[in-house]
């Protein structure tokens, strides 16, 4: 069990904000940390890692990592951390990056096999693709056999194909090393695939906390499905109004009544849902 | 025309530059590392003090150093009475003076190099359990090779090229404090233009070759590591 109960004043782009989080995480859980940028996700991760200070308490199992009197140094926490920008040691080859953390050749070899990197073990990080670098970073984070694995948007710089592949590898490693994993993510499909719990932060506070399905599914009542989108334009055509809405990478038209149109405005974030028909799914 | 040429001033210049560079490298490394990582309030104060030798006239710097190292100041008196070391008008004094004079040329490139490092990379090292010292030696230093080379070469070259401070603190004692730049000054004074030409040409060539090799190395290194 990890118990985090911390407070910290943050000076963000929108002025001061109090990051105040009280969170209990079960051992072996895979928690996704979601929320808009600037909501305090990364800071929370860094406080847990010991890279930033905060007031409050952090307890991991029976060990106190931080309370009023003590603060365990980052070196002694024995966690694994995966950065968004990989942060590999540029002067060391792939295998050296791993062995620098822990001189355990068998483990390094095993990790490189799992992530299909054995062939590249003598290459310098700068000669690898983004996906390969992030796998090295993942392997490196596991070299200390950490009990806690923290990942700060590990896959957001990668293309969708590489992302899906690495999600699979992350899941395999999470299970094999039995880590308690906390991952910052913006991608609902990624959270759904990997996490058994999703925590949403907004302005430094937890606003949602539950299973991936509960938090991520946006339908309510008898709605069959529902999407969040932004109104780009509202046009009057004869007696009806048509709202042009951008949903994900798509643009759709929705007929709205005059009364509804009055309450909507351009750039508003709305939810588009439907009840009365069965959607058809066709392959492209 | 070469029969009257003395190479002692050159040897002295390079000896002085070599010793100064070695001392400054050892002292500046922890200082530059601290400056690059620190959020302390006195950081700006320390930065301003280390940069002073760049803006001060060498005569001002030379005057203060001369005064501080002489018998008239507690520092000079202390070294003379306790260790029996005289610090003015000899080679030891020149080394001390050069260390002050060239300090910013060692500290600033090193600090710049450390500051340009990816902070996450250093943090990754701390997270994996490595101390600050080990991170400095194994991660930070190997990744700032161009800055390291620049700092060492520029400090060396700058010390070879110093004139005003050396003249004030060391005078011009042959074989002891008469370095190449002072020797050239004296040649011009006694209107020995031939020797002055030769000495100056040697200085220009060596300096140019040194700088050229730094730039070539840095270009190749950047290509290799892909910074």
Interface residues (C-beta under 8 A of the other chain):
Chain A: X49 X51 X74 X75 X76 X77 X78 X79 X80 X81 X83 X85 X87 X88 X89 X90 X91 X100 X101 X102 X124 X126 X127 X137 X140 X143 X144
Chain B: X118 X120 X121 X123 X124 X125 X126 X127 X128 X129 X130 X131 X138 X139 X142 X143 X225 X226 X227
